[in-house]
Amino acid sequence: MGSISTTRGDKGETSLIGGERVSKASLRVEAYGTVDELNSFLGLARSICEDDEVRQIVREIQRELFAVGGALANPLAHLKDPPYVTDEMIQRLTEHVHRIEQIDGILSDWSLPGEHRAAAAFDVARTVCRRAERAVIRLAESGETVDQRSIAYLNRLSDLLWLFGRLLEHRAGVDARLRDEEHRGPRWSRAW
């Protein structure tokens, strides 16, 4: 492997998959760069998480995020067969979401981030995931070709990351509910 420092980006451009040179500030680079940031935050969350099941699932998700990034870094990704992001990848996330939602007490209220260290790290990762999703949507709305499975994957992943936080709090016996006897209010969507 050669040096990662090629100096080709010193003037603010980078290469997409396929060789096209674009500004490092392009919507496409912003989208896959935010997915890369998400992957790093997931690595941090996984590194402080003591729950083996969650750690194992997150490790697989991190591998899949490289495929999501590849789909976004390749302007011709929609032509790739098989695709970078598959329906099976999205389905696995959906199955995890449904399985965790069935645990009694998981969906009782909003959660106040910070009551449990690893859960808080997954809450940060969730917000980065939502930002990545918005970046991909902006890219698609700009007229660029985007595989819609990337959007679906990030949408489902953000739900799962919220649930990971609640699962970790639940298993640790931590009460991180937003509302209690002193703090009441209406109930809205739990995961935004």
LUMFIKE-962845 format. One record per residue (C-alpha): residue in three letters; x, y, z. Coordinates in pm, 1 decimal, always signed. Example, Ala and Ser with C-alpha at 12.3 -4.5 7.8 and 13.67 -1.06 7.14 Angstrom:
<rs>
{"ala"; {+1230.0; -450.0; +780.0}}
{"ser"; {+1367.0; -106.0; +714.0}}
</rs>
This chain:
<rs>
{"met"; {+0.0; +0.0; +0.0}}
{"gly"; {+134.0; +339.7; -95.7}}
{"ser"; {+114.8; +656.0; +107.5}}
{"ile"; {-228.5; +794.5; +192.5}}
{"ser"; {-83.1; +1144.0; +142.2}}
{"thr"; {-101.8; +1197.4; -232.9}}
{"thr"; {-125.1; +1580.0; -221.2}}
{"arg"; {-395.1; +1555.3; -492.0}}
{"gly"; {-648.0; +1708.2; -254.8}}
{"asp"; {-438.6; +2008.3; -158.5}}
{"lys"; {-646.4; +2237.9; -379.3}}
{"gly"; {-980.6; +2130.1; -235.9}}
{"glu"; {-1076.6; +1851.0; -474.7}}
{"thr"; {-1109.9; +1476.1; -434.6}}
{"ser"; {-1179.4; +1179.7; -660.4}}
{"leu"; {-1503.2; +985.7; -659.7}}
{"ile"; {-1519.6; +615.5; -739.4}}
{"gly"; {-1465.4; +609.5; -1114.7}}
{"gly"; {-1211.2; +890.7; -1107.5}}
{"glu"; {-1428.3; +1202.6; -1145.2}}
{"arg"; {-1273.6; +1498.2; -958.8}}
{"val"; {-1511.3; +1708.4; -748.0}}
{"ser"; {-1490.9; +1974.4; -478.6}}
{"lys"; {-1445.8; +1839.8; -128.6}}
{"ala"; {-1744.6; +2062.5; -43.6}}
{"ser"; {-1976.5; +1890.0; -294.0}}
{"leu"; {-2302.6; +1743.7; -170.5}}
{"arg"; {-2184.6; +1395.2; -265.6}}
{"val"; {-1865.2; +1425.3; -61.0}}
{"glu"; {-2065.5; +1574.7; +227.7}}
{"ala"; {-2302.1; +1276.2; +217.0}}
{"tyr"; {-2041.5; +999.9; +218.0}}
{"gly"; {-1821.6; +1199.1; +455.8}}
{"thr"; {-2104.8; +1213.9; +707.3}}
{"val"; {-2154.0; +838.5; +672.0}}
{"asp"; {-1781.8; +802.0; +747.7}}
{"glu"; {-1825.7; +1024.5; +1054.9}}
{"leu"; {-2118.6; +806.7; +1162.6}}
{"asn"; {-1902.6; +496.5; +1131.2}}
{"ser"; {-1639.8; +654.9; +1356.8}}
{"phe"; {-1898.8; +749.6; +1618.4}}
{"leu"; {-2033.6; +395.4; +1607.2}}
{"gly"; {-1681.5; +270.0; +1666.2}}
{"leu"; {-1657.1; +492.7; +1972.1}}
{"ala"; {-1995.9; +375.2; +2099.9}}
{"arg"; {-1900.7; +11.5; +2043.0}}
{"ser"; {-1567.7; +59.9; +2221.3}}
{"ile"; {-1739.9; +166.7; +2544.8}}
{"cys"; {-2037.8; -68.8; +2517.4}}
{"glu"; {-2018.4; -374.0; +2741.5}}
{"asp"; {-2319.3; -551.8; +2589.0}}
{"asp"; {-2186.1; -830.6; +2365.0}}
{"glu"; {-2502.3; -858.6; +2154.5}}
{"val"; {-2508.3; -486.9; +2072.5}}
{"arg"; {-2133.3; -480.5; +2007.5}}
{"gln"; {-2161.4; -768.1; +1759.1}}
{"ile"; {-2452.2; -609.7; +1570.0}}
{"val"; {-2276.9; -272.5; +1556.8}}
{"arg"; {-1958.9; -427.7; +1419.0}}
{"glu"; {-2160.3; -571.1; +1127.7}}
{"ile"; {-2334.6; -237.1; +1075.3}}
{"gln"; {-1995.9; -63.7; +1059.0}}
{"arg"; {-1892.8; -298.9; +779.1}}
{"glu"; {-2217.6; -224.4; +596.4}}
{"leu"; {-2162.1; +150.1; +630.5}}
{"phe"; {-1858.6; +112.2; +405.7}}
{"ala"; {-2100.8; -16.5; +140.4}}
{"val"; {-2333.7; +279.7; +202.0}}
{"gly"; {-2037.4; +514.7; +165.2}}
{"gly"; {-1933.7; +336.2; -153.2}}
{"ala"; {-2283.0; +376.8; -296.4}}
{"leu"; {-2263.4; +748.6; -228.9}}
{"ala"; {-1905.9; +791.9; -354.9}}
{"asn"; {-1991.7; +626.9; -687.0}}
{"pro"; {-2207.6; +844.3; -916.0}}
{"leu"; {-2286.4; +527.4; -1115.0}}
{"ala"; {-2380.6; +316.6; -812.7}}
{"his"; {-2733.7; +274.0; -944.9}}
{"leu"; {-2584.4; +62.9; -1227.3}}
{"lys"; {-2389.6; -171.7; -998.0}}
{"asp"; {-2519.4; -527.8; -983.5}}
{"pro"; {-2536.4; -645.7; -713.7}}
{"pro"; {-2598.3; -307.5; -549.4}}
{"tyr"; {-2381.9; -169.9; -270.2}}
{"val"; {-2681.5; -153.3; -34.9}}
{"thr"; {-2918.5; -447.9; -53.0}}
{"asp"; {-3276.8; -497.8; +53.9}}
{"glu"; {-3147.5; -774.5; +283.4}}
{"met"; {-2928.6; -524.3; +469.4}}
{"ile"; {-3229.9; -301.5; +532.2}}
{"gln"; {-3441.3; -600.9; +632.3}}
{"arg"; {-3185.2; -710.7; +894.1}}
{"leu"; {-3200.0; -365.6; +1053.3}}
{"thr"; {-3580.5; -377.9; +1047.4}}
{"glu"; {-3580.0; -716.6; +1217.9}}
{"his"; {-3352.9; -585.8; +1495.4}}
{"val"; {-3582.8; -284.8; +1539.4}}
{"his"; {-3893.4; -502.5; +1567.8}}
{"arg"; {-3726.1; -747.0; +1804.8}}
{"ile"; {-3606.5; -474.8; +2043.8}}
{"glu"; {-3939.3; -289.3; +2029.8}}
{"gln"; {-4106.8; -601.2; +2170.4}}
{"ile"; {-3913.5; -576.1; +2498.1}}
{"asp"; {-4147.9; -455.1; +2769.0}}
{"gly"; {-4065.6; -101.4; +2882.2}}
{"ile"; {-3842.0; -6.4; +2587.9}}
{"leu"; {-4091.8; +232.1; +2428.7}}
{"ser"; {-4223.1; +397.8; +2743.2}}
{"asp"; {-4106.2; +757.0; +2687.6}}
{"trp"; {-3847.5; +990.0; +2538.7}}
{"ser"; {-3505.2; +939.0; +2685.1}}
{"leu"; {-3285.8; +1203.9; +2844.5}}
{"pro"; {-2937.9; +1139.9; +2696.1}}
{"gly"; {-2652.8; +1098.8; +2940.4}}
{"glu"; {-2786.1; +869.6; +3210.9}}
{"his"; {-2578.3; +578.8; +3076.8}}
{"arg"; {-2241.6; +627.0; +2904.6}}
{"ala"; {-2274.3; +378.1; +2617.4}}
{"ala"; {-2641.2; +468.3; +2561.1}}
{"ala"; {-2538.4; +834.7; +2534.7}}
{"ala"; {-2275.2; +741.3; +2274.7}}
{"phe"; {-2543.7; +565.5; +2069.8}}
{"asp"; {-2764.0; +875.4; +2104.5}}
{"val"; {-2481.9; +1083.2; +1952.5}}
{"ala"; {-2438.9; +826.4; +1674.8}}
{"arg"; {-2813.4; +844.2; +1608.1}}
{"thr"; {-2800.8; +1220.5; +1558.6}}
{"val"; {-2504.8; +1184.2; +1321.7}}
{"cys"; {-2700.1; +914.7; +1135.6}}
{"arg"; {-2994.9; +1152.7; +1094.7}}
{"arg"; {-2754.6; +1420.5; +964.5}}
{"ala"; {-2612.3; +1169.2; +716.4}}
{"glu"; {-2965.0; +1084.2; +605.5}}
{"arg"; {-3041.4; +1454.3; +550.4}}
{"ala"; {-2718.4; +1494.5; +351.9}}
{"val"; {-2810.8; +1202.2; +126.0}}
{"ile"; {-3160.3; +1343.9; +75.0}}
{"arg"; {-3012.5; +1685.4; -15.9}}
{"leu"; {-2788.6; +1508.6; -267.7}}
{"ala"; {-3087.6; +1331.3; -422.2}}
{"glu"; {-3298.0; +1647.9; -425.2}}
{"ser"; {-3016.9; +1832.5; -605.3}}
{"gly"; {-3076.1; +1608.8; -906.1}}
{"glu"; {-2785.8; +1371.4; -847.3}}
{"thr"; {-2854.7; +1000.1; -880.0}}
{"val"; {-2877.4; +828.1; -542.0}}
{"asp"; {-2974.4; +469.1; -470.9}}
{"gln"; {-3285.9; +506.9; -254.1}}
{"arg"; {-3178.6; +203.8; -50.9}}
{"ser"; {-2907.1; +422.2; +103.5}}
{"ile"; {-3174.4; +654.9; +240.0}}
{"ala"; {-3387.3; +365.4; +365.0}}
{"tyr"; {-3082.3; +205.8; +528.6}}
{"leu"; {-2989.4; +524.4; +717.2}}
{"asn"; {-3349.2; +585.3; +819.6}}
{"arg"; {-3381.5; +235.6; +964.7}}
{"leu"; {-3037.4; +256.0; +1124.1}}
{"ser"; {-3123.1; +574.4; +1312.2}}
{"asp"; {-3426.8; +397.4; +1460.0}}
{"leu"; {-3208.7; +106.0; +1565.8}}
{"leu"; {-2945.1; +330.5; +1722.1}}
{"trp"; {-3210.9; +500.1; +1933.4}}
{"leu"; {-3331.5; +158.1; +2043.2}}
{"phe"; {-2976.6; +45.8; +2127.9}}
{"gly"; {-2956.3; +334.1; +2373.8}}
{"arg"; {-3284.9; +239.1; +2533.1}}
{"leu"; {-3189.4; -130.0; +2540.0}}
{"leu"; {-2862.4; -55.6; +2719.1}}
{"glu"; {-3041.0; +165.1; +2973.2}}
{"his"; {-3307.0; -102.7; +3021.9}}
{"arg"; {-3054.6; -381.8; +3075.7}}
{"ala"; {-2857.0; -165.5; +3319.7}}
{"gly"; {-3171.1; -72.8; +3514.6}}
{"val"; {-3122.3; +296.6; +3437.4}}
{"asp"; {-3425.6; +525.2; +3436.8}}
{"ala"; {-3356.6; +784.3; +3167.6}}
{"arg"; {-3719.1; +878.7; +3099.9}}
{"leu"; {-3772.1; +1241.4; +3008.5}}
{"arg"; {-4097.2; +1262.9; +3204.1}}
{"asp"; {-4147.9; +1183.0; +3569.0}}
{"glu"; {-4376.2; +1306.6; +3846.2}}
{"glu"; {-4212.6; +1650.7; +3836.1}}
{"his"; {-4173.7; +1673.4; +3458.4}}
{"arg"; {-4487.5; +1598.9; +3262.9}}
{"gly"; {-4570.9; +1671.7; +2902.5}}
{"pro"; {-4722.7; +1540.3; +2581.9}}
{"arg"; {-4591.8; +1228.1; +2415.9}}
{"trp"; {-4447.1; +1267.1; +2067.4}}
{"ser"; {-4253.2; +1042.9; +1834.3}}
{"arg"; {-3989.6; +862.2; +2039.5}}
{"ala"; {-3703.0; +855.9; +1790.3}}
{"trp"; {-3761.8; +1177.4; +1590.7}}
</rs>
